[in-house]
Amino acid sequence: MKRLLSAAFAAAIFCACSNAPTPAGEIVSGAIWPDTQGVHVNAHGGGILQYKDAWYWFGEYKSEHTSNALVGVTCYRSKDLSTWENLGVALSVSEEPGSDIEKGCIIERPKVVYNQKTGKFVMWFHLELKGQGYKAARYGVAVSDKPEGPYTFLRSGRANPGIWPEGIDPKSISDEPLPEKSWTPEWIAAIRDGFYLKRDFEEGQMARDQTVFVDDDGKAYHIFASEENMTLQFASLTDDYTQHDGKYWRVAPARQNEAPAIFRRDGRYWLICSGCTGWAPNKARMYSATDIHGPWVEYDSPCVGPDQDITFGGQSTYILKVERKGKEPQFIFMADIWRPRHPIDARYIWLPITFKKDGTPVVEWQDSWKLED
């Protein structure tokens, strides 16, 4: 990824990426992050599951020269969020020709949640079929009896076919074609009013960059970029977390957001995401609501520090809520520094989230930091 960095930020990255060992317990964003075998962690676009006394990091296995899935989804385990043990491949691609997850497909942004009712671990991910680029725009679901897997692939598909979202009157959506000239007020209005929503009604809604969120009451939601990445959709899941339950709604229509990461604190939901600029970084965006159904209000980027307007050179992927007995929950902002010419060398940004007096999140750059004792 080619990008311009400020002198201060470039110096920080240079130091972080040196061969000097990272002090025990420290988290250094942008650095090579060796696992317990000394190999750079290969779990990109990932998410963290806290289960019992350990954390499990799931992510995309990236190869030297392609971001296509040649291996699958990897899993690492840690007791301190700094030292990570490679547990191997949690979900393997298939060698069977024609399989939805055939070797060479695209698997992105895997997230795993635990279902207390069923005792199953459920993985959701963005899936593109082999040889079709980003045309398929599907979700994928897999389950396991153990956090580290192996996971059994269940299905893939488009989201909520034949169902209208909450708050939409299909009769109000125009039958007129999309204006030929992009980004005019008329073009944006047509998308906001549901042009792509109506186009994809029968086949199902597109599901690309995604995350899964389990609320305090145990209800789970699948959150994904849809409608040609122009609108985020929130879809509630069935009690076993393996399917959409038919209820969904749109957030920030026609605002062109992707890379959603969500958390809840003091009764308020916070959503951090990015604009759509391919592999290149851009300014993070943030939304908030007191009800997950909305209305959602847009805020300025939460990032503070060198290159704050390009999210420190990365893109959001997950927000980890760290819960420990007798301590206040902590929140960690996770992002990826993509390197499309050398995918396996992509790096990670992990930064603690602090809060203003009014509760607004702040993600401030730190060269290194440790989890609070």
C-alpha positions as CSV (number, residue, x, y, z in Angstrom):
1,M,0.0,0.0,0.0
2,K,1.5,3.3,-1.0
3,R,0.7,6.1,1.4
4,L,2.4,9.3,2.8
5,L,3.2,9.3,6.5
6,S,4.1,12.2,8.7
7,A,7.7,12.2,9.9
8,A,6.7,11.4,13.5
9,F,4.5,8.5,12.5
10,A,7.0,7.2,10.1
11,A,9.6,7.2,12.8
12,A,7.3,5.4,15.2
13,I,6.6,2.7,12.6
14,F,10.3,2.4,11.8
15,C,11.1,1.8,15.5
16,A,8.2,-0.6,15.9
17,C,9.1,-2.6,12.9
18,S,12.7,-3.1,13.8
19,N,14.1,-6.5,14.8
20,A,14.4,-5.5,18.4
21,P,12.2,-7.8,20.6
22,T,9.0,-6.3,22.0
23,P,9.1,-6.1,25.8
24,A,6.9,-8.6,27.5
25,G,3.3,-7.6,27.7
26,E,3.6,-4.6,25.4
27,I,1.5,-4.0,22.4
28,V,3.3,-2.2,19.5
29,S,1.1,-1.2,16.6
30,G,2.6,-1.6,13.2
31,A,5.3,-4.0,14.3
32,I,6.0,-7.5,13.4
33,W,3.9,-9.4,15.9
34,P,5.6,-12.8,16.6
35,D,3.7,-15.7,18.0
36,T,5.2,-18.1,20.5
37,Q,7.2,-19.7,17.6
38,G,8.6,-16.4,16.5
39,V,6.4,-16.2,13.3
40,H,4.4,-13.0,12.5
41,V,0.7,-13.6,13.5
42,N,-1.3,-14.4,10.3
43,A,-4.8,-13.5,11.3
44,H,-5.9,-10.4,9.3
45,G,-9.3,-8.7,9.3
46,G,-9.8,-10.5,12.5
47,G,-11.8,-10.5,15.7
48,I,-11.3,-11.7,19.3
49,L,-13.4,-14.1,21.3
50,Q,-13.0,-13.9,25.1
51,Y,-13.8,-17.4,26.5
52,K,-13.2,-18.5,30.0
53,D,-9.6,-17.5,30.9
54,A,-8.3,-16.9,27.4
55,W,-8.7,-14.8,24.3
56,Y,-9.0,-16.4,20.8
57,W,-7.9,-14.3,17.8
58,F,-9.4,-15.4,14.5
59,G,-8.4,-13.9,11.1
60,E,-7.7,-14.4,7.5
61,Y,-4.6,-16.4,6.6
62,K,-2.7,-14.2,4.0
63,S,-0.3,-15.7,1.5
64,E,2.8,-14.1,0.0
65,H,1.3,-12.8,-3.2
66,T,-2.5,-13.1,-3.0
67,S,-5.3,-12.3,-0.6
68,N,-7.4,-15.1,-1.9
69,A,-8.0,-17.9,0.6
70,L,-5.5,-20.6,0.1
71,V,-5.6,-21.9,3.7
72,G,-8.6,-20.5,5.5
73,V,-9.2,-18.9,8.9
74,T,-6.5,-19.2,11.6
75,C,-6.9,-19.1,15.3
76,Y,-4.4,-18.0,18.1
77,R,-4.8,-18.1,21.8
78,S,-3.5,-15.8,24.5
79,K,-3.7,-15.2,28.3
80,D,-2.5,-11.6,28.2
81,L,-3.4,-10.2,24.7
82,S,0.3,-9.9,24.0
83,T,1.7,-13.4,23.7
84,W,-0.1,-15.5,21.1
85,E,0.0,-19.3,20.5
86,N,-0.8,-20.5,17.0
87,L,-3.6,-23.1,17.3
88,G,-3.7,-23.7,13.6
89,V,-6.5,-23.5,11.0
90,A,-9.9,-23.1,12.5
91,L,-11.8,-23.2,9.2
92,S,-10.1,-24.8,6.2
93,V,-10.8,-24.0,2.6
94,S,-12.2,-27.0,0.6
95,E,-10.3,-28.9,-2.1
96,E,-13.6,-29.9,-3.6
97,P,-14.2,-28.1,-7.0
98,G,-17.4,-26.0,-6.8
99,S,-17.5,-25.8,-3.1
100,D,-18.6,-22.4,-1.8
101,I,-15.4,-22.2,0.2
102,E,-13.2,-23.8,-2.5
103,K,-9.5,-23.0,-2.3
104,G,-8.9,-19.7,-4.1
105,C,-12.2,-18.1,-2.9
106,I,-12.1,-14.9,-0.8
107,I,-12.8,-15.2,2.9
108,E,-12.6,-11.9,4.8
109,R,-13.3,-10.5,8.3
110,P,-14.1,-13.7,10.2
111,K,-15.8,-13.2,13.6
112,V,-16.6,-15.9,16.2
113,V,-19.2,-15.6,19.0
114,Y,-20.2,-18.2,21.6
115,N,-23.8,-19.2,22.0
116,Q,-24.6,-20.1,25.6
117,K,-27.9,-21.8,24.8
118,T,-26.4,-24.3,22.3
119,G,-22.8,-24.4,23.6
120,K,-21.6,-23.9,20.0
121,F,-19.1,-21.4,18.7
122,V,-20.4,-19.7,15.6
123,M,-18.2,-18.1,12.9
124,W,-19.5,-15.5,10.4
125,F,-17.4,-14.2,7.5
126,H,-17.6,-12.3,4.2
127,L,-17.3,-14.8,1.3
128,E,-16.7,-14.3,-2.4
129,L,-16.9,-17.4,-4.7
130,K,-13.7,-18.5,-6.5
131,G,-13.1,-16.7,-9.8
132,Q,-15.9,-14.2,-9.4
133,G,-14.0,-11.3,-7.8
134,Y,-16.4,-9.4,-5.5
135,K,-19.5,-10.2,-7.4
136,A,-21.1,-12.8,-5.1
137,A,-21.1,-10.5,-2.0
138,R,-22.1,-13.3,0.4
139,Y,-21.9,-14.1,4.0
140,G,-20.7,-17.5,5.3
141,V,-21.4,-19.4,8.5
142,A,-19.6,-22.2,10.3
143,V,-19.9,-23.8,13.7
144,S,-17.7,-25.7,16.1
145,D,-17.8,-27.4,19.6
146,K,-14.5,-25.8,20.5
147,P,-13.3,-22.2,20.2
148,E,-10.2,-23.2,18.2
149,G,-12.2,-25.5,15.9
150,P,-12.3,-27.3,13.6
151,Y,-15.3,-25.4,12.2
152,T,-17.9,-27.1,10.0
153,F,-19.1,-24.9,7.1
154,L,-22.9,-24.6,7.1
155,R,-23.9,-22.3,4.3
156,S,-23.3,-19.1,2.4
157,G,-25.7,-16.7,0.7
158,R,-27.1,-13.3,0.3
159,A,-28.9,-11.7,3.2
160,N,-32.7,-11.7,3.8
161,P,-33.9,-12.5,0.2
162,G,-37.5,-11.5,-0.4
163,I,-37.7,-9.4,2.8
164,W,-37.9,-5.6,3.1
165,P,-36.1,-3.8,6.0
166,E,-37.7,-2.1,8.8
167,G,-38.9,1.5,8.0
168,I,-39.1,1.0,4.2
169,D,-42.3,1.3,2.2
170,P,-41.4,-0.5,-1.1
171,K,-44.1,1.5,-2.9
172,S,-42.0,4.6,-2.2
173,I,-39.0,3.3,-4.2
174,S,-38.9,4.7,-7.7
175,D,-38.8,2.3,-10.7
176,E,-36.7,4.8,-12.6
177,P,-33.1,3.7,-13.5
178,L,-30.2,5.0,-11.5
179,P,-28.9,8.3,-12.9
180,E,-26.0,7.8,-15.3
181,K,-23.8,10.4,-13.6
182,S,-22.5,9.2,-10.2
183,W,-22.4,11.2,-7.0
184,T,-24.9,13.8,-8.1
185,P,-27.5,14.7,-5.5
186,E,-30.0,12.8,-7.6
187,W,-27.8,9.7,-7.8
188,I,-27.2,9.7,-4.0
189,A,-30.9,10.3,-3.3
190,A,-31.9,7.3,-5.5
191,I,-29.6,5.0,-3.5
192,R,-30.7,6.4,-0.2
193,D,-34.3,5.9,-1.2
194,G,-33.6,2.2,-2.0
195,F,-32.5,1.7,-5.6
196,Y,-30.0,-1.2,-4.8
197,L,-32.3,-2.4,-2.0
198,K,-35.1,-3.0,-4.5
199,R,-32.7,-4.4,-7.2
200,D,-31.5,-7.1,-4.8
201,F,-34.8,-7.8,-3.1
202,E,-35.4,-11.3,-4.7
203,E,-31.8,-12.5,-4.6
204,G,-31.0,-11.1,-1.2
205,Q,-28.9,-8.2,0.0
206,M,-25.2,-7.9,-0.6
207,A,-23.1,-8.8,2.5
208,R,-19.4,-7.7,2.3
209,D,-17.3,-6.2,5.2
210,Q,-18.9,-7.5,8.3
211,T,-18.9,-8.1,12.0
212,V,-21.1,-9.9,14.6
213,F,-22.2,-8.3,17.8
214,V,-23.8,-10.0,20.9
215,D,-25.7,-7.5,23.0
216,D,-25.9,-7.5,26.8
217,D,-29.2,-9.4,26.6
218,G,-27.7,-12.2,24.5
219,K,-29.3,-11.1,21.2
220,A,-26.9,-11.2,18.3
221,Y,-26.6,-9.1,15.2
222,H,-24.9,-9.4,11.9
223,I,-23.6,-6.0,10.6
224,F,-22.3,-5.7,7.1
225,A,-21.7,-3.3,4.1
226,S,-24.4,-3.8,1.6
227,E,-26.0,-2.1,-1.5
228,E,-22.7,-1.9,-3.4
229,N,-21.0,-0.8,-0.2
230,M,-23.2,2.3,0.0
231,T,-25.2,1.4,3.1
232,L,-24.6,-0.6,6.3
233,Q,-27.3,-3.1,7.2
234,F,-28.0,-4.6,10.6
235,A,-29.6,-8.0,10.7
236,S,-30.8,-9.7,13.8
237,L,-29.9,-13.4,14.2
238,T,-31.8,-16.5,15.3
239,D,-31.4,-17.7,18.9
240,D,-28.7,-20.2,17.8
241,Y,-26.8,-17.3,16.0
242,T,-26.5,-19.3,12.7
243,Q,-29.1,-17.6,10.6
244,H,-30.8,-14.2,10.0
245,D,-34.2,-14.1,11.6
246,G,-35.8,-11.9,8.9
247,K,-35.5,-8.6,10.7
248,Y,-33.0,-6.0,9.4
249,W,-32.6,-2.3,9.0
250,R,-30.4,0.2,7.2
251,V,-27.8,2.5,8.9
252,A,-26.3,5.6,7.2
253,P,-27.9,4.9,3.7
254,A,-25.8,6.2,0.8
255,R,-23.0,7.2,3.1
256,Q,-20.6,4.6,1.7
257,N,-19.2,2.9,4.8
258,E,-17.4,-0.4,5.3
259,A,-15.2,-2.1,7.9
260,P,-17.8,-1.9,10.8
261,A,-16.7,-2.3,14.4
262,I,-19.2,-1.9,17.2
263,F,-19.4,-1.8,21.0
264,R,-21.8,-0.8,23.8
265,R,-20.9,1.3,26.9
266,D,-23.1,2.8,29.5
267,G,-26.2,2.1,27.5
268,R,-25.0,3.7,24.3
269,Y,-23.8,1.9,21.1
270,W,-20.8,3.2,19.2
271,L,-19.9,2.2,15.6
272,I,-16.6,2.9,14.1
273,C,-16.1,2.2,10.4
274,S,-14.3,3.6,7.3
275,G,-15.0,5.0,3.9
276,C,-14.4,3.0,0.8
277,T,-11.0,3.6,-0.8
278,G,-9.9,0.1,-1.6
279,W,-6.7,-1.0,0.2
280,A,-5.7,2.6,0.9
281,P,-6.5,4.0,4.3
282,N,-9.0,6.9,4.9
283,K,-10.4,8.8,7.8
284,A,-12.4,6.7,10.3
285,R,-16.1,7.5,10.8
286,M,-18.1,7.1,14.0
287,Y,-21.8,6.8,14.8
288,S,-23.7,6.5,18.0
289,A,-27.2,5.5,19.1
290,T,-29.1,4.7,22.3
291,D,-31.1,2.0,20.5
292,I,-29.4,-0.4,18.1
293,H,-32.2,0.2,15.6
294,G,-31.3,3.9,15.6
295,P,-31.5,6.7,14.9
296,W,-27.7,6.7,14.5
297,V,-25.9,10.1,14.7
298,E,-22.6,10.6,12.9
299,Y,-19.5,11.9,14.8
300,D,-16.1,13.0,13.7
301,S,-13.3,10.4,13.6
302,P,-12.3,9.2,17.1
303,C,-8.6,9.1,16.1
304,V,-6.1,11.5,17.6
305,G,-2.4,11.6,16.8
306,P,0.0,11.4,13.7
307,D,-1.9,10.6,10.6
308,Q,-5.2,10.6,12.4
309,D,-7.0,11.5,9.1
310,I,-6.0,8.2,7.6
311,T,-6.7,6.1,10.8
312,F,-2.9,5.9,11.5
313,G,-2.5,4.1,8.1
314,G,-5.0,1.4,8.9
315,Q,-8.7,0.3,8.7
316,S,-11.0,-0.7,11.5
317,T,-11.8,-4.4,12.0
318,Y,-13.0,-5.0,15.5
319,I,-13.5,-3.4,19.0
320,L,-12.6,-5.8,21.8
321,K,-14.3,-5.4,25.2
322,V,-11.9,-6.8,27.8
323,E,-13.7,-8.0,30.9
324,R,-11.8,-9.1,34.0
325,K,-13.2,-9.9,37.4
326,G,-13.2,-6.9,39.7
327,K,-12.1,-4.4,37.0
328,E,-13.9,-2.0,34.8
329,P,-14.2,-3.2,31.2
330,Q,-11.6,-1.9,28.8
331,F,-12.0,-1.4,25.1
332,I,-9.4,-2.0,22.4
333,F,-9.6,-0.6,18.9
334,M,-8.3,-3.1,16.3
335,A,-7.3,-2.2,12.7
336,D,-5.3,-3.6,9.9
337,I,-2.5,-2.0,7.9
338,W,-3.0,-3.6,4.5
339,R,-0.2,-4.5,2.2
340,P,-1.8,-5.8,-1.0
341,R,1.5,-6.4,-2.8
342,H,2.7,-8.6,0.1
343,P,-0.4,-9.6,1.9
344,I,1.3,-11.9,4.5
345,D,3.2,-8.8,5.8
346,A,0.1,-6.8,6.7
347,R,0.4,-5.4,10.2
348,Y,-2.0,-4.7,13.1
349,I,-3.0,-1.6,15.0
350,W,-4.3,-2.1,18.5
351,L,-4.9,0.9,20.7
352,P,-6.8,1.4,23.9
353,I,-10.0,3.5,23.8
354,T,-10.4,6.3,26.3
355,F,-13.5,8.4,26.8
356,K,-14.3,12.1,27.2
357,K,-16.4,13.3,30.1
358,D,-19.5,13.0,27.9
359,G,-18.7,9.4,27.0
360,T,-17.4,10.0,23.5
361,P,-14.7,7.5,22.5
362,V,-11.1,8.6,21.7
363,V,-8.5,6.4,20.0
364,E,-5.1,8.1,20.6
365,W,-1.9,6.9,18.9
366,Q,0.6,5.3,21.3
367,D,3.9,3.9,20.2
368,S,3.5,1.1,22.7
369,W,1.2,0.3,25.7
370,K,0.2,-2.4,28.1
371,L,-3.1,-3.7,29.3
372,E,-4.0,-2.2,32.6
373,D,-3.3,-4.4,35.6
